[in-house]
Amino acid sequence: MKNSGQKNLKSTLIILFSLLSLLATSSDIPSANQSSSFRFIVLGDSRPIFPGAPQAYPFKMMLDEINLIYPDFVVNVGDLIVGYMCPEKEVRRQYEDYLLTIKRCLMPYYNVVGNHEVAGEKGEELYEEYLGRLYYSFDYEGSHFIVLDTDINQEIGKRGDTGKLGEKQYKWFKDDLKANKDKENIFVFMHKPMYSDEDKRESCWSDLGERDKVHELFKKYKVKAVFAGDIHIYKKMKIDGIDYYISGGGGAEQDWKESDGMCIYHYLLVYVKGEKVEVKVVTPLHLWAEFYPDNTGSHNKVTANIYCPARYLLPLRIGGLRFVMPKLLDNEEYRISGKARILRIERNSNNTNTVFVSTILPSTIGLGQSPITVELVRKGKE
């Protein structure tokens, strides 16, 4: 009987331990109603200033900074090329240069068609050939994202800057909103702002009646935020509880005009946590990393100094710090300093590895303060 009791006790303990282990494991798995948390970038009007010019230098700087931040994805709200007055051959060159430029972006990258894209020869046709659909939607972490074309051409038989959605797209958009009404958040992206930065009664849309119908849909389906470009400033407006953003500071010439919006190169960093959304306006040249002695895969010990003199941006999670290190032998490992952590390791073709590292830039750093230092070492396992 004693042995039987011990066996029963042992079995009970095993079952109890298994249940505790299962609970501990399942706590790391988000439940169906657990709020999601992610970040994305919005920028717009990144095009070159004139035909024949390469993609704008400020735009390239922004992409490098965005890679360091490493959000979940990026959305460009249009005017990606010059387009206007350009023959097909030149339009193709502009698209090829644009695609080459955005290859440097490490995250998923979504495009919105702008008036400059449809204004060149074979406007809509070449956009679809190089960049895909003119309007579409996608889901991410329980939220829904809708991309609209505010300059339809083919449906109305007019080329260039039209400022319309048209009946076909409007119906698709209405049905898409209805089908996704239960998503945690709905975000909409377009090129032409629905409301003027100077007078809310005016619009970049040519059909104000269509604009008002779309706004009513936003109200009905509780759209969280609408992002547009076209005007080369930053401006935020809240209309009937909906946040409308104009973000046209992605690299093209800036609109130095009388406006209460900001006329400055910028991009938007959007934080989403459940139904809470926070948008930060980021100006370039406020975030960079320097590596010592160099970051070429030649050294077993590399130090990165991360600078961020813009206090308005802090604290900030950096997820795209990349070290190029010598390939590991069987008895070696990479060790990271401080509170930083290694996210993943990718093998390169030249006997090196790219080591992705994340860290937090606290609100205590800023102009005149020391940088955040992260050290990565290749050494033998202990």
Beta strands, then each sheet from edge to edge (+ up, - down):
strand 1: 37-43
strand 2: 73-76
strand 3: 109-111
strand 4: 136-140
strand 5: 143-147
strand 6: 185-189
strand 7: 225-228
strand 8: 234-239
strand 9: 242-247
strand 10: 267-273
strand 11: 276-282
strand 12: 288-292
strand 13: 301-307
strand 14: 316-326
strand 15: 332-336
strand 16: 341-347
strand 17: 352-361
strand 18: 372-380
sheet 1: 3+ 2+ 1+ 10- 11+
sheet 2: 4+ 5- 6- 7- 9- 8+
sheet 3: 12+ 13- 18+ 15-
sheet 4: 14+ 17- 16+
end
